[in-house]
Amino acid sequence: MVMCPACLKIRDNFPGGVVTLKGDFLKSHEDEILNLVRNEGERSLRDNPLERIMAINKIKGGIEIQTTNEKLAQKIGKAVYKAYSGELEYKWSEQNKFVRVNWSR
């Protein structure tokens, strides 16, 4: 039996992207922003089964979303920015395909 690459990343807890959402605006609009994030994850999963949201966790001052690849993390950051503006920042890893996306407002 062979596992798909996305299932392996989930099992090993090895995300390809991490999206961090922070700010006062997030506190007052958390439910609608999370709905947007989940919808983007479902849309990506339909288009490419390897693009999945691994976890959504509350962290101090915000929310952290782990994804199986860097493209989905970029899509989520872009969708939140497009819907709510704010500040969006991408940080790429030099060694492997990994991106950290930070959004705040």
MMTF fields as JSON, N, C-alpha, C and O atoms, coordinates in Angstrom:
{
  "mmtfVersion": "1.0.0",
  "mmtfProducer": "UNKNOWN",
  "numBonds": 419,
  "numAtoms": 420,
  "numGroups": 105,
  "numChains": 1,
  "numModels": 1,
  "chainsPerModel": [1],
  "groupsPerChain": [105],
  "chainIdList": ["A"],
  "bondAtomList": [4, 2, 8, 6, 12, 10, 16, 14, 20, 18, 24, 22, 28, 26, 32, 30, 36, 34, 40, 38, 44, 42, 48, 46, 52, 50, 56, 54, 60, 58, 64, 62, 68, 66, 72, 70, 76, 74, 80, 78, 84, 82, 88, 86, 92, 90, 96, 94, 100, 98, 104, 102, 108, 106, 112, 110, 116, 114, 120, 118, 124, 122, 128, 126, 132, 130, 136, 134, 140, 138, 144, 142, 148, 146, 152, 150, 156, 154, 160, 158, 164, 162, 168, 166, 172, 170, 176, 174, 180, 178, 184, 182, 188, 186, 192, 190, 196, 194, 200, 198, 204, 202, 208, 206, 212, 210, 216, 214, 220, 218, 224, 222, 228, 226, 232, 230, 236, 234, 240, 238, 244, 242, 248, 246, 252, 250, 256, 254, 260, 258, 264, 262, 268, 266, 272, 270, 276, 274, 280, 278, 284, 282, 288, 286, 292, 290, 296, 294, 300, 298, 304, 302, 308, 306, 312, 310, 316, 314, 320, 318, 324, 322, 328, 326, 332, 330, 336, 334, 340, 338, 344, 342, 348, 346, 352, 350, 356, 354, 360, 358, 364, 362, 368, 366, 372, 370, 376, 374, 380, 378, 384, 382, 388, 386, 392, 390, 396, 394, 400, 398, 404, 402, 408, 406, 412, 410, 416, 414],
  "bondOrderList": [1, 1, 1, 1, 1, 1, 1, 1, 1, 1, 1, 1, 1, 1, 1, 1, 1, 1, 1, 1, 1, 1, 1, 1, 1, 1, 1, 1, 1, 1, 1, 1, 1, 1, 1, 1, 1, 1, 1, 1, 1, 1, 1, 1, 1, 1, 1, 1, 1, 1, 1, 1, 1, 1, 1, 1, 1, 1, 1, 1, 1, 1, 1, 1, 1, 1, 1, 1, 1, 1, 1, 1, 1, 1, 1, 1, 1, 1, 1, 1, 1, 1, 1, 1, 1, 1, 1, 1, 1, 1, 1, 1, 1, 1, 1, 1, 1, 1, 1, 1, 1, 1, 1, 1],
  "groupList": [{"groupName": "MET", "atomNameList": ["N", "CA", "C", "O"], "elementList": ["N", "C", "C", "O"], "formalChargeList": [0, 0, 0, 0], "bondAtomList": [1, 0, 2, 1, 3, 2], "bondOrderList": [1, 1, 2], "singleLetterCode": "M", "chemCompType": "L-PEPTIDE LINKING"}, {"groupName": "VAL", "atomNameList": ["N", "CA", "C", "O"], "elementList": ["N", "C", "C", "O"], "formalChargeList": [0, 0, 0, 0], "bondAtomList": [1, 0, 2, 1, 3, 2], "bondOrderList": [1, 1, 2], "singleLetterCode": "V", "chemCompType": "L-PEPTIDE LINKING"}, {"groupName": "CYS", "atomNameList": ["N", "CA", "C", "O"], "elementList": ["N", "C", "C", "O"], "formalChargeList": [0, 0, 0, 0], "bondAtomList": [1, 0, 2, 1, 3, 2], "bondOrderList": [1, 1, 2], "singleLetterCode": "C", "chemCompType": "L-PEPTIDE LINKING"}, {"groupName": "PRO", "atomNameList": ["N", "CA", "C", "O"], "elementList": ["N", "C", "C", "O"], "formalChargeList": [0, 0, 0, 0], "bondAtomList": [1, 0, 2, 1, 3, 2], "bondOrderList": [1, 1, 2], "singleLetterCode": "P", "chemCompType": "L-PEPTIDE LINKING"}, {"groupName": "ALA", "atomNameList": ["N", "CA", "C", "O"], "elementList": ["N", "C", "C", "O"], "formalChargeList": [0, 0, 0, 0], "bondAtomList": [1, 0, 2, 1, 3, 2], "bondOrderList": [1, 1, 2], "singleLetterCode": "A", "chemCompType": "L-PEPTIDE LINKING"}, {"groupName": "LEU", "atomNameList": ["N", "CA", "C", "O"], "elementList": ["N", "C", "C", "O"], "formalChargeList": [0, 0, 0, 0], "bondAtomList": [1, 0, 2, 1, 3, 2], "bondOrderList": [1, 1, 2], "singleLetterCode": "L", "chemCompType": "L-PEPTIDE LINKING"}, {"groupName": "LYS", "atomNameList": ["N", "CA", "C", "O"], "elementList": ["N", "C", "C", "O"], "formalChargeList": [0, 0, 0, 0], "bondAtomList": [1, 0, 2, 1, 3, 2], "bondOrderList": [1, 1, 2], "singleLetterCode": "K", "chemCompType": "L-PEPTIDE LINKING"}, {"groupName": "ILE", "atomNameList": ["N", "CA", "C", "O"], "elementList": ["N", "C", "C", "O"], "formalChargeList": [0, 0, 0, 0], "bondAtomList": [1, 0, 2, 1, 3, 2], "bondOrderList": [1, 1, 2], "singleLetterCode": "I", "chemCompType": "L-PEPTIDE LINKING"}, {"groupName": "ARG", "atomNameList": ["N", "CA", "C", "O"], "elementList": ["N", "C", "C", "O"], "formalChargeList": [0, 0, 0, 0], "bondAtomList": [1, 0, 2, 1, 3, 2], "bondOrderList": [1, 1, 2], "singleLetterCode": "R", "chemCompType": "L-PEPTIDE LINKING"}, {"groupName": "ASP", "atomNameList": ["N", "CA", "C", "O"], "elementList": ["N", "C", "C", "O"], "formalChargeList": [0, 0, 0, 0], "bondAtomList": [1, 0, 2, 1, 3, 2], "bondOrderList": [1, 1, 2], "singleLetterCode": "D", "chemCompType": "L-PEPTIDE LINKING"}, {"groupName": "ASN", "atomNameList": ["N", "CA", "C", "O"], "elementList": ["N", "C", "C", "O"], "formalChargeList": [0, 0, 0, 0], "bondAtomList": [1, 0, 2, 1, 3, 2], "bondOrderList": [1, 1, 2], "singleLetterCode": "N", "chemCompType": "L-PEPTIDE LINKING"}, {"groupName": "PHE", "atomNameList": ["N", "CA", "C", "O"], "elementList": ["N", "C", "C", "O"], "formalChargeList": [0, 0, 0, 0], "bondAtomList": [1, 0, 2, 1, 3, 2], "bondOrderList": [1, 1, 2], "singleLetterCode": "F", "chemCompType": "L-PEPTIDE LINKING"}, {"groupName": "GLY", "atomNameList": ["N", "CA", "C", "O"], "elementList": ["N", "C", "C", "O"], "formalChargeList": [0, 0, 0, 0], "bondAtomList": [1, 0, 2, 1, 3, 2], "bondOrderList": [1, 1, 2], "singleLetterCode": "G", "chemCompType": "PEPTIDE LINKING"}, {"groupName": "THR", "atomNameList": ["N", "CA", "C", "O"], "elementList": ["N", "C", "C", "O"], "formalChargeList": [0, 0, 0, 0], "bondAtomList": [1, 0, 2, 1, 3, 2], "bondOrderList": [1, 1, 2], "singleLetterCode": "T", "chemCompType": "L-PEPTIDE LINKING"}, {"groupName": "SER", "atomNameList": ["N", "CA", "C", "O"], "elementList": ["N", "C", "C", "O"], "formalChargeList": [0, 0, 0, 0], "bondAtomList": [1, 0, 2, 1, 3, 2], "bondOrderList": [1, 1, 2], "singleLetterCode": "S", "chemCompType": "L-PEPTIDE LINKING"}, {"groupName": "HIS", "atomNameList": ["N", "CA", "C", "O"], "elementList": ["N", "C", "C", "O"], "formalChargeList": [0, 0, 0, 0], "bondAtomList": [1, 0, 2, 1, 3, 2], "bondOrderList": [1, 1, 2], "singleLetterCode": "H", "chemCompType": "L-PEPTIDE LINKING"}, {"groupName": "GLU", "atomNameList": ["N", "CA", "C", "O"], "elementList": ["N", "C", "C", "O"], "formalChargeList": [0, 0, 0, 0], "bondAtomList": [1, 0, 2, 1, 3, 2], "bondOrderList": [1, 1, 2], "singleLetterCode": "E", "chemCompType": "L-PEPTIDE LINKING"}, {"groupName": "GLN", "atomNameList": ["N", "CA", "C", "O"], "elementList": ["N", "C", "C", "O"], "formalChargeList": [0, 0, 0, 0], "bondAtomList": [1, 0, 2, 1, 3, 2], "bondOrderList": [1, 1, 2], "singleLetterCode": "Q", "chemCompType": "L-PEPTIDE LINKING"}, {"groupName": "TYR", "atomNameList": ["N", "CA", "C", "O"], "elementList": ["N", "C", "C", "O"], "formalChargeList": [0, 0, 0, 0], "bondAtomList": [1, 0, 2, 1, 3, 2], "bondOrderList": [1, 1, 2], "singleLetterCode": "Y", "chemCompType": "L-PEPTIDE LINKING"}, {"groupName": "TRP", "atomNameList": ["N", "CA", "C", "O"], "elementList": ["N", "C", "C", "O"], "formalChargeList": [0, 0, 0, 0], "bondAtomList": [1, 0, 2, 1, 3, 2], "bondOrderList": [1, 1, 2], "singleLetterCode": "W", "chemCompType": "L-PEPTIDE LINKING"}],
  "groupTypeList": [0, 1, 0, 2, 3, 4, 2, 5, 6, 7, 8, 9, 10, 11, 3, 12, 12, 1, 1, 13, 5, 6, 12, 9, 11, 5, 6, 14, 15, 16, 9, 16, 7, 5, 10, 5, 1, 8, 10, 16, 12, 16, 8, 14, 5, 8, 9, 10, 3, 5, 16, 8, 7, 0, 4, 7, 10, 6, 7, 6, 12, 12, 7, 16, 7, 17, 13, 13, 10, 16, 6, 5, 4, 17, 6, 7, 12, 6, 4, 1, 18, 6, 4, 18, 14, 12, 16, 5, 16, 18, 6, 19, 14, 16, 17, 10, 6, 11, 1, 8, 1, 10, 19, 14, 8],
  "groupIdList": [1, 2, 3, 4, 5, 6, 7, 8, 9, 10, 11, 12, 13, 14, 15, 16, 17, 18, 19, 20, 21, 22, 23, 24, 25, 26, 27, 28, 29, 30, 31, 32, 33, 34, 35, 36, 37, 38, 39, 40, 41, 42, 43, 44, 45, 46, 47, 48, 49, 50, 51, 52, 53, 54, 55, 56, 57, 58, 59, 60, 61, 62, 63, 64, 65, 66, 67, 68, 69, 70, 71, 72, 73, 74, 75, 76, 77, 78, 79, 80, 81, 82, 83, 84, 85, 86, 87, 88, 89, 90, 91, 92, 93, 94, 95, 96, 97, 98, 99, 100, 101, 102, 103, 104, 105],
  "secStructList": [7, 7, 7, 7, 2, 2, 2, 2, 2, 2, 2, 2, 6, 7, 7, 1, 3, 3, 3, 3, 3, 3, 1, 2, 2, 2, 2, 2, 1, 2, 2, 2, 2, 2, 2, 2, 2, 2, 2, 2, 2, 2, 2, 2, 2, 2, 2, 7, 6, 6, 7, 7, 3, 3, 3, 3, 3, 3, 3, 6, 6, 3, 3, 3, 3, 3, 3, 1, 1, 2, 2, 2, 2, 2, 2, 2, 2, 2, 2, 2, 2, 2, 2, 2, 7, 7, 3, 3, 3, 3, 3, 3, 7, 1, 1, 1, 1, 7, 3, 3, 3, 3, 3, 3, 7],
  "xCoordList": [0.841, 0.0, 0.895, 1.904, 0.512, 1.282, 0.419, -0.758, 1.008, 0.297, 0.595, 1.692, -0.404, -0.183, 0.724, 0.818, 1.384, 2.296, 1.617, 2.222, 0.371, -0.338, -0.624, -0.474, -1.028, -1.295, -0.017, -0.056, 1.117, 2.394, 2.745, 3.209, 2.522, 2.822, 1.942, 2.402, 0.668, -0.248, 0.187, 0.253, 0.48, 0.91, 2.191, 2.31, 3.146, 4.436, 4.432, 5.438, 3.3, 3.185, 4.31, 5.066, 4.395, 5.434, 4.769, 4.665, 4.315, 3.588, 4.482, 5.687, 3.851, 4.545, 4.33, 5.024, 3.362, 3.083, 2.381, 1.643, 2.618, 1.957, 1.439, 2.186, 0.152, -0.48, -0.801, -1.439, -0.358, -0.65, -1.524, -1.171, -2.67, -3.607, -3.621, -3.783, -3.451, -3.41, -4.081, -4.319, -4.38, -4.875, -6.227, -6.942, -6.559, -7.837, -9.014, -10.062, -8.84, -9.903, -10.248, -11.419, -9.251, -9.466, -10.36, -11.246, -10.137, -10.92, -12.403, -13.229, -12.745, -14.157, -14.776, -15.995, -13.96, -14.459, -13.945, -13.855, -13.617, -12.972, -13.792, -13.244, -15.083, -15.915, -15.966, -15.809, -16.183, -16.278, -14.928, -14.883, -13.834, -12.507, -12.201, -11.663, -12.542, -12.319, -13.185, -12.748, -14.404, -15.234, -14.572, -14.564, -14.018, -13.3, -12.103, -11.876, -11.347, -10.183, -10.611, -10.0, -11.655, -12.129, -12.651, -12.406, -13.369, -13.865, -12.712, -12.773, -11.674, -10.5, -9.83, -9.382, -9.761, -9.19, -9.999, -9.429, -11.325, -12.185, -12.083, -12.06, -12.022, -11.887, -10.568, -10.535, -9.508, -8.199, -8.169, -7.568, -8.821, -8.864, -9.586, -9.185, -10.648, -11.358, -10.466, -10.489, -9.682, -8.808, -7.567, -7.113, -7.016, -5.784, -5.84, -5.695, -6.044, -6.175, -4.942, -5.02, -3.803, -2.602, -2.563, -1.732, -3.457, -3.517, -4.591, -5.788, -4.137, -5.076, -4.683, -3.514, -5.692, -5.442, -5.169, -5.988, -4.012, -3.636, -4.242, -4.738, -4.194, -4.676, -4.961, -4.326, -5.931, -6.225, -6.156, -6.95, -5.196, -4.965, -5.032, -4.567, -5.614, -5.566, -4.217, -3.768, -3.585, -2.32, -2.484, -3.505, -1.509, -1.585, -1.72, -0.82, -2.823, -3.042, -3.509, -3.568, -3.849, -4.275, -4.607, -4.956, -4.487, -4.796, -3.669, -3.139, -3.304, -2.277, -2.901, -3.572, -2.669, -3.198, -2.025, -1.18, -1.965, -0.918, -1.489, -2.598, -0.718, -1.158, -0.132, 1.028, -0.583, 0.317, 1.328, 2.375, 1.013, 1.995, 1.972, 1.07, 2.977, 3.144, 2.094, 1.745, 1.59, 0.621, -0.691, -1.265, -1.16, -2.405, -2.226, -3.131, -1.086, -0.828, -0.882, -1.444, -0.301, -0.346, -1.783, -2.187, -2.552, -3.941, -4.768, -5.568, -4.574, -5.329, -4.965, -5.848, -3.671, -3.246, -3.808, -4.28, -3.759, -4.264, -5.771, -6.26, -6.513, -7.972, -8.362, -9.277, -7.681, -7.977, -7.632, -8.39, -6.503, -6.099, -7.085, -7.449, -7.507, -8.44, -9.784, -10.398, -10.233, -11.53, -11.493, -12.465, -10.374, -10.344, -9.198, -9.037, -8.412, -7.206, -6.29, -6.24, -5.583, -4.624, -3.211, -2.901, -2.35, -0.957, -0.678, -1.031, -0.041, 0.264, 1.753, 2.329, 2.368, 3.81, 4.093, 3.51, 4.999, 5.438, 6.903, 7.717, 7.24, 8.633, 8.922, 8.324, 9.851, 10.204, 11.413, 12.337, 11.402, 12.542, 13.53, 13.129, 14.797, 15.843, 16.073, 16.356, 15.956, 16.32, 15.268, 15.618, 13.995, 12.962, 11.749, 11.708, 10.778, 9.558, 8.699, 7.921, 8.848, 8.076, 7.869, 8.786, 6.668, 6.38, 5.637, 4.792, 5.978, 5.265, 4.56, 5.2, 3.231, 2.408, 1.851, 1.221, 2.081, 1.591, 0.611, 0.929, -0.58, -1.591, -2.003, -2.163, -2.175, -2.661, -3.466, -3.267, -4.366, -5.157, -5.751, -6.461],
  "yCoordList": [-1.178, 0.0, 1.253, 1.309, 2.228, 3.458, 4.634, 4.712, 5.556, 6.756, 7.893, 7.996, 8.747, 9.912, 10.909, 10.868, 11.793, 12.757, 13.66, 13.99, 14.06, 14.918, 14.157, 14.71, 12.911, 12.086, 11.885, 11.887, 11.712, 11.577, 12.85, 12.782, 14.01, 15.273, 15.457, 15.941, 15.068, 15.176, 14.212, 14.594, 12.984, 11.989, 12.423, 12.27, 12.965, 13.349, 14.766, 15.218, 15.468, 16.858, 17.708, 18.368, 17.67, 18.372, 19.299, 18.951, 20.481, 21.367, 21.973, 22.144, 22.291, 22.985, 24.487, 25.264, 24.886, 26.304, 26.545, 25.693, 27.715, 28.124, 29.54, 30.441, 29.721, 31.034, 31.491, 30.766, 32.698, 33.266, 34.496, 35.416, 34.495, 35.608, 36.281, 35.612, 37.613, 38.335, 39.694, 40.18, 40.295, 41.665, 41.794, 40.812, 43.021, 43.308, 42.999, 42.548, 43.243, 42.968, 41.48, 41.115, 40.632, 39.187, 38.811, 37.968, 39.426, 39.099, 39.326, 38.526, 40.404, 40.726, 40.065, 40.103, 39.464, 38.831, 37.399, 36.888, 36.768, 35.451, 34.402, 33.668, 34.314, 33.278, 33.429, 32.45, 34.652, 34.831, 34.631, 34.136, 35.007, 34.784, 33.287, 32.802, 32.557, 31.111, 30.417, 29.441, 30.906, 30.35, 30.56, 29.658, 31.744, 32.03, 31.082, 30.547, 30.873, 29.979, 28.553, 27.904, 28.067, 26.698, 26.549, 25.534, 27.559, 27.513, 27.466, 26.731, 28.246, 28.232, 26.858, 26.353, 26.254, 24.917, 23.871, 23.006, 23.947, 22.994, 23.18, 22.201, 24.423, 24.705, 24.134, 23.522, 24.333, 23.818, 22.298, 21.686, 21.689, 20.23, 19.64, 18.597, 20.303, 19.83, 19.922, 19.038, 20.999, 21.191, 20.31, 19.815, 20.113, 19.341, 18.624, 19.273, 17.313, 16.567, 16.636, 16.257, 17.118, 17.224, 18.534, 18.688, 19.479, 20.757, 20.649, 20.662, 20.542, 20.367, 21.248, 21.578, 21.612, 22.258, 21.136, 20.234, 21.2, 20.175, 20.454, 19.546, 21.725, 22.09, 23.58, 24.385, 23.924, 25.318, 25.41, 24.785, 26.198, 26.297, 27.737, 28.654, 27.919, 29.235, 29.37, 28.466, 30.506, 30.81, 32.14, 32.809, 32.514, 33.773, 34.933, 35.181, 35.623, 36.79, 36.506, 37.421, 35.236, 34.979, 33.531, 32.756, 33.189, 31.849, 31.413, 32.214, 30.13, 29.56, 28.425, 27.55, 28.455, 27.445, 26.748, 27.397, 25.43, 24.643, 23.997, 23.462, 24.052, 23.473, 22.459, 22.47, 21.588, 20.551, 21.069, 20.456, 22.203, 22.759, 24.288, 24.907, 24.862, 26.319, 27.054, 28.191, 26.425, 27.097, 27.386, 28.464, 26.426, 26.647, 27.742, 28.553, 27.78, 28.844, 30.212, 31.16, 30.311, 31.563, 31.923, 33.079, 30.94, 31.18, 31.684, 32.608, 31.08, 31.501, 32.932, 33.754, 33.236, 34.593, 35.603, 36.669, 35.272, 36.169, 36.368, 37.484, 35.303, 35.396, 36.271, 37.087, 36.11, 36.925, 38.382, 39.281, 38.619, 39.985, 40.631, 41.796, 39.88, 40.407, 40.769, 41.773, 39.951, 40.18, 41.258, 41.994, 41.363, 42.232, 43.24, 43.97, 43.297, 44.136, 43.865, 42.727, 44.834, 44.623, 44.564, 45.154, 43.843, 43.679, 42.199, 41.351, 41.904, 40.528, 40.413, 41.241, 39.375, 39.181, 37.693, 36.82, 37.427, 36.061, 35.916, 36.789, 34.82, 34.499, 33.09, 32.116, 33.0, 31.727, 31.111, 31.815, 29.791, 29.041, 28.817, 28.565, 28.908, 28.694, 27.209, 26.833, 26.363, 24.953, 24.121, 23.295, 24.32, 23.465, 24.295, 25.502, 23.65, 24.343, 24.576, 23.71, 25.735, 26.091, 27.609, 28.369, 28.029, 29.456, 29.745, 28.969, 30.865, 31.358, 32.63, 33.576, 32.641, 33.774, 34.44, 33.785, 35.738, 36.499, 37.566, 38.373, 37.565, 38.585, 39.224, 38.546, 40.531, 41.228, 42.453, 43.04, 42.803, 44.021, 44.399, 45.4],
  "zCoordList": [0.0, 0.0, 0.0, 0.703, -0.783, -0.909, -0.459, -0.81, 0.324, 0.761, -0.199, -0.748, -0.389, -1.248, -0.513, 0.713, -1.247, -0.628, 0.41, 1.43, 0.157, 1.116, 2.406, 3.495, 2.297, 3.49, 4.309, 5.54, 3.616, 4.317, 5.09, 6.228, 4.466, 5.138, 6.368, 7.402, 6.251, 7.392, 8.49, 9.658, 8.13, 9.119, 9.841, 11.057, 9.077, 9.645, 10.219, 10.765, 10.097, 10.548, 9.948, 10.662, 8.62, 7.868, 6.855, 5.679, 7.296, 6.389, 5.313, 5.496, 4.185, 3.106, 3.19, 2.534, 4.003, 4.196, 5.515, 6.009, 6.076, 7.317, 7.113, 6.732, 7.37, 7.267, 8.686, 9.449, 9.035, 10.344, 10.145, 9.407, 10.815, 10.761, 12.123, 13.143, 12.151, 13.42, 13.281, 12.175, 14.426, 14.445, 15.115, 15.311, 15.459, 16.107, 15.189, 15.649, 13.889, 12.929, 12.945, 12.841, 13.071, 13.111, 14.283, 14.144, 15.428, 16.622, 16.398, 16.839, 15.719, 15.527, 14.29, 14.121, 13.43, 12.205, 12.044, 10.927, 13.141, 13.101, 12.359, 11.536, 12.63, 12.005, 10.485, 9.756, 10.012, 8.564, 7.87, 6.743, 8.525, 7.944, 7.886, 6.891, 8.945, 8.94, 7.89, 7.28, 7.673, 6.596, 5.244, 4.405, 5.031, 3.78, 3.628, 2.543, 4.691, 4.663, 4.328, 3.48, 4.989, 4.729, 3.3, 2.648, 2.817, 1.44, 0.436, -0.55, 0.687, -0.193, -0.149, -1.178, 1.033, 1.166, 0.408, -0.258, 0.507, -0.204, -1.716, -2.461, -2.169, -3.599, -4.127, -5.195, -3.391, -3.811, -3.816, -4.699, -2.826, -2.75, -3.959, -4.474, -4.413, -5.613, -6.854, -7.71, -6.944, -8.102, -8.054, -9.086, -6.853, -6.687, -5.338, -4.303, -5.32, -4.062, -3.151, -1.982, -3.676, -2.852, -2.059, -1.165, -2.379, -1.663, -0.582, -0.871, 0.673, 1.789, 2.963, 3.164, 3.722, 5.012, 6.003, 6.178, 6.65, 7.618, 8.991, 9.659, 9.403, 10.735, 10.792, 10.11, 11.624, 11.953, 13.469, 14.172, 13.974, 15.414, 15.887, 15.209, 17.052, 17.676, 18.362, 19.067, 18.145, 18.796, 19.526, 19.375, 20.296, 21.023, 20.035, 19.232, 20.1, 19.26, 17.845, 17.024, 17.534, 16.17, 15.88, 16.77, 14.607, 14.113, 13.189, 12.419, 13.273, 12.408, 11.597, 12.144, 10.285, 9.376, 8.717, 8.1, 8.84, 8.199, 6.945, 6.96, 5.853, 4.59, 4.09, 4.501, 3.202, 2.7, 1.689, 1.479, 1.059, 0.124, 0.153, 0.718, -0.465, -0.417, -1.249, -0.933, -2.3, -3.161, -2.436, -2.589, -1.651, -0.91, 0.132, 0.332, 0.796, 1.772, 1.09, 1.639, -0.101, -0.861, -1.23, -1.103, -1.686, -2.076, -0.899, -1.047, 0.266, 1.454, 1.823, 2.069, 1.863, 2.176, 1.197, 1.594, -0.073, -1.118, -0.993, -1.167, -0.695, -0.565, 0.626, 0.517, 1.757, 2.942, 2.659, 3.023, 2.02, 1.685, 0.709, 0.866, -0.282, -1.282, -0.642, -1.002, 0.301, 0.932, 2.008, 2.175, 2.748, 3.93, 3.94, 4.918, 2.892, 2.808, 3.996, 4.463, 4.493, 5.584, 5.048, 4.014, 5.763, 5.361, 5.13, 5.949, 4.006, 3.631, 3.347, 2.641, 3.904, 3.752, 3.502, 4.145, 2.555, 2.253, 2.641, 2.338, 3.308, 3.633, 3.13, 3.587, 2.18, 1.56, 2.23, 2.639, 2.341, 2.853, 1.715, 0.579, 2.014, 1.008, 0.731, -0.406, 1.754, 1.614, 0.888, 0.044, 1.195, 0.61, 0.222, 0.46, -0.367, -0.762, 0.478, 0.877, 1.07, 2.257, 2.244, 1.933, 2.583, 2.67, 3.977, 4.424, 4.557, 5.732, 5.27, 4.811, 5.399, 4.974, 6.219, 7.05, 6.35, 7.499, 7.031, 6.157, 7.618, 7.325, 8.63, 9.645, 8.598, 9.796, 9.384, 8.32, 10.261, 10.092, 11.428, 11.527]
}
